[in-house]
Amino acid sequence: MFFGTKDKDVRLTDKQYKNLVGSMSKKERKEFDRKQEQLRREIEEDRLLGWLEFEDELDDM
């Protein structure tokens, strides 16, 4: 579960997740899931770019 900042990756139990999304409408839940996926992709992309920069620095040594 991501909350919009790159340092906040919060893990929820299944029960906590169900409590969180249980009161949402289908539209709200769909938007929530879409936003979570978008944040996950951005974080993965940042990690990959960081790793590639690190490898470039090692190659330059």
ABEGO torsion letter per residue (X at the ends): XBAGBAABBBBBBAAAAAAAAAABBAAAAAAAAAAAAAAAAAAAAAAAAAAAAAAAAAAAX
